[in-house]
Amino acid sequence: MMSTEFSRRSVLFGIGSAAAVAATGGVAVAQNAYARLDGVRWYFLSDAEARSLAAMCDMLIPEDDYPSASQAGVIDYIDLQLAGPYGRGSDLYLEGPFRPALSTQGYQLPYTPANLFRTALSRLIGGPGDPVALDDDGRASLLAAMSEGEIALGDIAGSTFFSALWNITNEGYFADPMYGGNENYAGWKMVGFPGAHAYYSEFVDLNRPFPAPPKGISHTSGTDRPMSTATRSREG
């Protein structure tokens, strides 16, 4: 059952739903990524972890003509992934020995992906590299330093965490909306992708761009949007 005392949008943006409606006239809120899961508590993340991820993900995919990462539901996607088989490392070999290795040798950490994110974020939150406390320039510098391996988060290389963050941010922005991100097909609209499905099978041999609105696996017939995650969870 949904809680009426919890709001993901309030957690990430520091404003209540009523204030957001007043500020935007209701239009942006109706299309906001968190409208479909707003009121559903985080499955894995804490509020502080969600805010830190939003601060960093929005530097990787900022708002321009298209929504930012957090506006497109990427934090929802990350939360769902870390709470599921990916977060538990179901497809990974997680036994030792854990020794320095080449990136080509696969996953070599003594952490499940969920614990990797939790541990790395715990070493950022409240410290000098806290993404929420930094301004945009500071966040950009933090991410650049991590990506170049110039800083470490305890026993976690900054480049290792940055790579995991970069990959999951892109997944959340461009994966089918049925997985919790890519709200209202934001990522697909950005790149002009109509969706990987059979709706347009009669056009595949035309060998030219096909200007059609995107439709995902869980697309709601007669609308321009996918079925919401909240709706699917209630029906499932």
C-alpha positions in Angstrom: 0.0 0.0 0.0 1.3 3.5 -0.8 2.2 5.8 2.0 0.6 9.2 2.0 3.5 10.6 4.2 6.3 9.8 1.8 7.2 11.6 -1.4 10.2 10.7 -3.6 10.0 14.1 -5.3 10.2 15.8 -1.9 13.2 13.7 -0.9 15.1 14.6 -4.1 14.1 18.2 -4.6 13.4 19.4 -1.1 9.8 20.6 -1.9 6.4 19.1 -1.3 4.0 18.0 -4.0 1.8 21.0 -3.3 4.7 23.4 -3.7 5.8 21.7 -6.9 2.3 22.1 -8.4 2.2 25.7 -7.4 5.6 26.4 -9.0 4.9 24.6 -12.2 1.2 25.0 -12.7 0.8 21.2 -12.5 2.3 20.6 -16.0 5.8 19.4 -15.0 4.5 17.5 -12.0 2.1 15.5 -14.1 5.0 14.4 -16.4 7.6 14.0 -13.6 9.4 10.7 -13.3 8.4 10.3 -9.6 4.7 10.8 -10.2 4.3 7.1 -10.8 6.3 5.9 -7.7 5.8 9.0 -5.6 4.4 7.7 -2.3 6.1 4.3 -2.7 9.1 4.1 -0.4 12.5 3.3 -1.7 13.1 -0.4 -2.1 16.8 -0.2 -1.3 18.1 3.4 -1.2 18.0 5.7 1.8 16.9 9.3 1.4 20.5 10.5 1.6 21.7 7.9 -0.9 18.9 8.9 -3.3 19.8 12.6 -3.1 23.5 11.9 -3.6 22.8 9.8 -6.7 20.4 12.4 -8.1 23.1 15.1 -7.7 25.7 13.0 -9.6 23.4 11.5 -12.2 22.1 14.9 -13.1 25.6 16.0 -13.9 26.1 13.0 -16.2 22.8 13.7 -17.9 21.7 17.3 -17.2 18.4 18.9 -18.2 18.4 20.6 -21.5 15.7 20.2 -24.2 15.1 16.8 -22.5 14.7 15.9 -18.8 17.7 15.3 -16.6 18.5 11.8 -15.3 16.6 12.2 -12.1 13.6 13.8 -13.9 13.5 10.8 -16.3 13.3 8.3 -13.4 16.9 7.1 -13.3 16.9 7.1 -9.5 13.8 4.9 -9.5 15.6 2.6 -11.9 18.7 2.4 -9.8 16.7 1.8 -6.7 14.8 -1.1 -8.3 18.0 -2.6 -9.7 19.9 -2.5 -6.4 17.0 -4.1 -4.7 16.8 -7.0 -7.2 19.0 -9.7 -8.6 21.6 -7.2 -10.1 22.1 -5.7 -6.6 22.6 -9.1 -5.1 25.1 -10.0 -7.7 23.1 -13.1 -8.8 25.1 -13.4 -12.0 28.5 -12.7 -10.5 31.2 -14.8 -9.0 31.7 -13.2 -5.6 34.1 -15.6 -3.9 37.8 -14.7 -3.2 40.6 -14.3 -3.5 40.2 -10.6 -4.2 43.4 -9.4 -5.8 44.4 -6.5 -8.1 43.2 -7.4 -11.6 42.8 -6.0 -15.1 39.4 -4.5 -16.1 39.3 -7.2 -18.8 39.2 -9.9 -16.1 35.7 -9.1 -15.1 34.1 -8.2 -11.7 36.8 -8.5 -9.0 35.3 -6.8 -5.9 34.4 -8.3 -2.5 31.1 -6.4 -2.8 27.8 -7.1 -4.4 26.7 -4.3 -6.7 24.3 -3.1 -4.0 27.0 -3.0 -1.4 29.4 -1.4 -3.8 26.9 1.6 -4.2 26.1 1.7 -0.5 29.7 1.6 0.6 30.9 4.1 -1.9 28.1 6.5 -1.1 28.7 6.2 2.6 32.2 7.5 2.0 30.9 10.5 0.1 27.9 11.5 2.2 28.8 14.0 4.9 32.4 14.4 3.8 34.2 17.0 1.7 33.1 15.2 -1.5 29.4 15.1 -0.5 27.7 15.6 -3.9 24.6 17.3 -2.4 26.7 19.8 -0.6 28.8 20.7 -3.7 27.8 23.1 -6.4 27.8 22.1 -10.0 31.5 22.9 -10.5 32.4 20.8 -7.5 30.2 17.9 -8.6 31.8 18.0 -12.1 35.3 18.0 -10.5 34.4 15.1 -8.2 33.1 13.0 -11.1 36.1 13.9 -13.3 38.5 12.9 -10.5 36.7 9.6 -9.9 36.6 8.8 -13.6 40.3 9.4 -13.9 41.1 7.3 -10.8 42.5 10.4 -9.0 40.6 9.6 -5.8 39.6 6.5 -3.9 36.7 5.7 -1.7 38.4 3.6 0.9 39.2 0.3 -0.8 37.0 1.1 -3.8 38.8 2.8 -6.6 37.0 6.0 -7.7 37.1 4.8 -11.3 35.4 1.6 -10.4 32.5 3.4 -8.7 32.3 6.0 -11.5 32.1 3.2 -14.1 29.3 1.5 -12.3 27.4 4.8 -11.8 27.9 5.8 -15.5 26.6 2.5 -16.7 23.6 2.3 -14.5 22.7 6.0 -15.3 22.7 5.3 -19.0 20.7 2.1 -18.5 18.1 4.0 -16.5 17.8 6.7 -19.1 17.7 4.6 -22.2 16.3 1.2 -21.1 12.6 0.3 -21.8 10.4 2.2 -19.3 9.1 -1.1 -17.9 12.3 -1.2 -15.8 11.5 2.0 -14.0 13.4 4.7 -15.9 13.2 6.4 -19.2 10.0 8.2 -18.0 7.7 9.1 -20.8 10.3 7.8 -23.2 12.6 10.7 -22.5 15.8 8.8 -23.6 14.2 7.4 -26.7 12.8 10.7 -27.8 16.3 12.2 -27.4 17.9 9.7 -29.8 14.9 9.2 -32.0 14.4 5.5 -31.1 10.8 4.2 -31.7 11.2 1.2 -29.4 12.3 -2.4 -29.8 8.9 -4.1 -30.5 6.8 -5.4 -33.4 4.5 -2.4 -33.8 6.5 -1.1 -36.8 7.4 -4.4 -38.4 5.9 -3.4 -41.8 8.4 -0.5 -42.0 11.7 -2.3 -41.3 12.6 -2.7 -45.0 12.1 1.0 -45.9 15.7 1.8 -45.0 15.0 5.4 -43.9 14.1 7.2 -40.7 10.6 6.6 -39.5 9.3 9.5 -37.5 7.0 7.7 -35.1 6.4 8.2 -31.4 8.2 5.6 -29.2 6.4 2.6 -27.8 7.8 0.3 -25.2 7.0 -3.3 -24.2 4.5 -2.1 -21.6 3.0 0.7 -23.7 -0.5 1.7 -22.8 -2.7 1.5 -25.9 -4.3 4.7 -27.0 -1.8 6.9 -25.1 1.7 8.2 -25.6 3.1 6.7 -22.4 4.1 3.3 -20.9 2.1 1.7 -18.1 3.4 3.2 -14.9 5.6 1.1 -12.5 3.1 1.8 -9.7 0.2 0.4 -11.9 2.2 -2.7 -12.8 3.1 -3.4 -9.1 -0.5 -3.2 -8.1 -1.7 -5.4 -10.9 1.2 -7.9 -10.3 
